[in-house]
Amino acid sequence: MLLSLYRKVPVSPQNMAVMAELLRENDIDPAPAFSAAGVTADHASNPLATVSGAAELAFQEKFVELTDGRRHVWLELGLRSRFLMLGLFGVAVMTARTLRSAMETAGRLAWLHHSLALYELRTQNGVCTLRMRLDQTPPHLREFTALRDAPATTDLLNMIWGGRFPFLGIELTTRDRIFTPVRKPDAMVVRLGEPGAVWTWPAELLDQKLPAADRRSHELSLRQADQLLQHALATDESNDLVARICRLLQEGDPGLSLPDAAARLRMSPRTLQRRLTGAGVSYRQLQTRERINGARRLLRETSLPVAEIAWRLGYTETSAFNHSFRRTCGVSPRAWRKSIGQPQEV
């Protein structure tokens, strides 16, 4: 569920910018990572821009590949990522009333920041244990996630507390030794084992009031996070509907009417129209787009007369097809065919 939400929710590209800078400092060209994500360096540097979670994940995967197991670089990334948590996620967590509420909020909004880790909080014998869980993290990203998120989570707890957090201990586990000297939070011990991290502190701290507690800010940030999630899920659903309609038009009758399309999708014409309006597109626009795409394919791959192509695409009049094609492509079907060097119709 976490990975699915992560892919859908738009996020700031700041994390990409931080990773790119770290690559450059280690004499690694970040261009392949930007290419893998489908994002430009300028876009990632734009403070007002957003990227999809899927693009962010693609960048992370390429970053891991490019750094080739340089675990000290992954730890350094975690230390530089602390301030990336100060967006909506950070506001919601830091304005919680108590540490217990802050931990619950962090779990609720795990999809909102740049991590693929989940956290489990338990109390026993007067000791509170926060354990990083990586069971929903892709296997090839587990060690990277542990090494990056351990220092970032430690710093987040320090910021929540308003100073040095009174840890009893911090344990980071990694599959291989880190031979390069690294910066790491005080009290952190690095051991060999399956990737992960554990933090412990006195259980009595859980119900202490936090210094930045603010009920109104906390509730507002939670509402905004819920709205963002609902928008992301609705957008994903709308995109799926558009894709299904396009497949209907591509694989069946390009002249399929809206009522007929609605019937095949098992919904009323009014419902289909309303959902497309919510997606910011009309049925006519989708139909025209698929017709023009089909026209280009037939003009490029066959020598069929324009009138025959118009008929195959569901136009009752060739003149209507010519007008639609010219309006979209700027030239007539015959001129377009000639411009790509295809033989004219017989």
N, C-alpha and C positions, 0 to 999 in steps of 0.2 A: 504493500500500500504506500509506504514512504517513497519508494523509487518512482511509482506511478504518479504521485502528486508532484514530486520534485520535477519531473519532466514537463508538467503542464503549467506550473506557476511561473509567471514572469519575475525575473530577479534583476537586481542591479548588476552591470558588468564590471563593477569595481574589483571583484575577486579575480576576474580575468586580467585586469590591469596590474594587480599586485603580482600574480603569477608570471605575467610577461616580464615585468621588471626584474623579478628574481631570476628568470631564465637568462636575461641579458647580463646580469651581474656574474653569472656563471659561464659566460661566453657561449650561450646556447641561443640560436635564432628562434624567437617565438612564432615566426610566420607559419610553420606547420600546425601549430596549435590553433591559431586564428583560422586557418583554412579548414581544419577539422570541425570547428564550431560554426563555420559560415559567418564569421563576424570580422570586421576590420579593426585594426588597432585604434583608429580614430573613434569608432563607435564605442569601443571598450573604455576609452578615456573621457567620453561624454558623461558628465554627472547626471544628466537628465534622461539618459537612455536606459532601456531595459533589454534583456535578452531572455529567451526561453530557458527553462530549466534544462531542457534537452541539449541546448547549445552549451550551457555551463558545464554539463556533465561531459560532453564531448571534449571540451577544452581540458578539463581535469584529467581525462583519460590520456590525452596526448601529452600533457605535462608530466604525468607519471612515466610515460614511455620515453620522453626526451631526457628526463633526469636519471633514468636508468638505475634506479635503486639507490640514488644518493640520499640516504635517509636524513642526513644533516640538513639538506635543502628542504625536505618536507617539514622537519621540525621548525626551521626558520620561517617557513610559510605560515605555520600556526601562530608563531609569535607576532607576525605582521598582520594576521587576520583578525586580531582582537577587536579592532574598531569597526570591522565590517558587520559586527553584531549589533551596532548601535542604530540600526534602522528601526522599522516597526517591531521586529522581534525583540531588539534590545530595550526599547521603550516599555513594551508589555512586561518583560521580565523584571526590569529594574524598578518599575513603579508598583510592583506587587507589594502587598502589606508585609508579608513574612517570607522567610527563606523557603518555607514549605510551599507557599503559594507561588513563589518564583520558580521553583523546580517543577511544579505542576504545570505552570504556564509554558515553560520551556518544552516540556513534553508535548503539550497540546499544539504548540506552534513549530514543532520540529521540521515541518515541511517548508518553513518560511525562510530559513537561513541556508547557508551553503554546505551544510553537512549531510552525509548519508548515514550517520550514526544515530542510534536511539539510546536512551538512558533509563536505567532501572534504579529506583531509590528504595532502600530498605533500612530499617532500624532494628537493632538487636543488641541487648546488653549495654544500653546507653551509648552505642556508637552508630552513627548514620553512615551508610555506605552508598555511594553513587557509582554505578558500574556502567561502563560503555558497552553497548550491544551492537554487534556488527553482522547479525544474522540476516538482515535485509540489505546489506551492502554487497555489491558485486564482488566476488572473491578477489579479482585482480586489483581492487581498490581498497581492500580492508587494511593492509598495513599502512598505506598512504593516509587513509582516513584517521587511523589511530594516532599516527605520528603528527599529523597536522592538527587534529582536533584536541589532543591532550593539552598542549600549552594554551590554545585558544579558550578552551573551557575553563582552565585554571584562572586565566586572566578575567574571564567573565565573572567568575565567583568573586574575585577580588573587587571588581567594579561594583557588583551587586552589594557587597559588604561595605563599600566605601573606604577601603584600605586593605591591608594584608589580611587575607582570610585565615582564620585559625585552624588550618588543616592538622589532622593527626598524621596524615601521610598521603602521598600521591605515588602510585605505581603505574608505570608505563611498560607494557610488554611488546617486544618486537622479535621477529624471527631471527634476525642477524644482529651482530654487534655493530655499533656505530663507532667507527674508528676515527672519524674526523672530529675534532673538538667542536662542541656545539653550545649555544646558549640554551638554557632550559630553566623553567621556573624553580625557585627554591623549594626544597622538600621533595622534588620529584626524583624517584629512583627508577632507573631503566633496567629491566630484566629481560632475559630471553624467554620466549614462549609464544603462544598464539596471540596475534595482534589484539590489543585492547588497552583499557586504562581503568583504574579504580581510585576514587577519592574517598577519604574517611575524615569525619569530624565529630565532635561531641553532639549527641542527639538533641541536647537542650537548646542548641542554636536554631533548630528548625522553626520555632515559634516566636523568635525574637523579631521585633519590628525593624524593617530595613530603613536606612537613612533617606532613600529617595521615594519612599512609599507615597503614592498619590492615587486615591481611589478613582477620581474622575479620569485622570490620564490613563490609568490602567484599563478601565472599562472601555474608554474610547478606542484605545489601541486594539483591544480584543475584538470590538465591533468591526473596526477597519480590516483586521486580519480575516474575519469571517466573510466580509464582503469581497475581499480579494480572492478568497478561496472559491466562493460561489461563482464569481465572475469567471475565474479560470476554468471551473468545471462546466459552466454554461457555454463558454467559448469552445471548449473541446467538443461538447455535444453538438453545437451548431456546425463546427467544422466536419464532424462525422456525417451529419445530415447532408451537407453540401456535397461531400465526396460520394455519398450513396446516389444522389440525384445525377451527378456527373457520370457515374458508372452506368446508370439506367440509360442515359442519352447516348453514351458511347457504344454500349453493347446492344442496344435495341433500336427504337425508332427515334431519330433526332428531332422529329416533329411532334413527339409525345406531348399531349396537352397537360396542363397542370392537374385537372381532375383525374386523368388517367394515371399520372405519376403518383398522386396522392393515394389512389386505390392500390397501386402496387406496393406503396410504402405502408399500407394499412393505417391510414389516417384520413381525416376529412380534408377537403381542399382548403377550408378556412384555417384549420390547424397548421397545415403545411405553409400556407401563406404567412401566417402569424410568426411561425418559427423562422422562416427565411427573413422576414422583416427584422426580427431580433438579431439575426446574423449579419444584417446590413447589406443584403443582396436580394434581388427579385428572381423569380423563376424565369422570367423573360431574359434577364441578363445571363443566367447560367445556360439557358438554351441557345442563345445567340453565340456565346463563347464556344460551346461544344460544336455548334454548326460550323463556325468559322474554322475551328481546328480541324474538323472533318473535311472542309473544303480545301484547306491548304494541303492536307495529306493526299486527297484525290487529284488535285492539280499537279502536285509534285510527282506522284507515283503512277499516274495513268494519263492517257491521252483522251479521256472521255470528254465529250462536248460539254460546255458550260451548262447548257439546258439540262443534260442528263444528270450532272452533279447537283444542280438545284433541285431536281425531282427527288434524287436519292436522299437529300438532306431535309425533305419535307416541305419544300417551298412550292406553293401552287403556281406561282408566277416567277419566271426567270428574272424579270425586272426587279422583283422584291429581293431576290438573292443578290443581284448585282449591287443594289443600293445598300444592302446590309454589309456586304463585303467591302465596298468602297468606304463606307463610313468607319469601319474598323481598321482596315489596312491602308487606306489612303489612295488605293488604285483599284482598277477593275480586276476581276478574276483573270481575264486574258492577259492584262498587263503584268500582273503578279507572276503568272506562269512564265511569261517571256523573260521577266527579270531574273529568274533563277535558272534560265537556260534550258527549260523543258520544251520538247516539241509541241507545237500547237496542235489543236484538235483537227482531225481529218474532216 
